[in-house]
Amino acid sequence: MTSLRLSELATHDHAVVEQVIDLRSPDPVAARLRDLGFVAGEPVRIAAKAPFGGDPLLIAIGTTRFALRRNEAERVLVTRAVNGAMNRAMTDATTPEKDATEDAGGKHA
């Protein structure tokens, strides 16, 4: 598998985090990315991008979403997901639950 940067993924592409790149020691930005959940093995996807390829990128990890600057997303190395089951699992995990106030007819109470 070939590594690429998170910022290189297309919108809605699924991937798995490999590592966060430290530019210096200590690196507070890299540490913060790890604290937010950008850790090896974690499924991730680009939920949306700003128009014309600008900032920010909306990144989904599980049910959590983060807006990252492109230069921050460039520091996260990922492997593109090829397993359809993982793609479905990630989509299921990042799809909001049905509104509990909806009745059987699909209308709000």
CORGIKA-V889403 format. One record per helix or strand of 2 or more residues. SS is the DSSP state (H for helix, E for strand). FROM is the first residue (numbers start at 0). LEN is the number of residues. If there is no record, write none. Layout:
BEGIN
ss:from:len
SS:FROM:LEN
SS:FROM:LEN
END
This chain:
BEGIN
ss:from:len
E:2:3
H:5:3
E:13:7
H:27:8
E:42:7
H:50:3
E:56:5
E:63:5
H:69:4
E:75:5
H:83:11
END
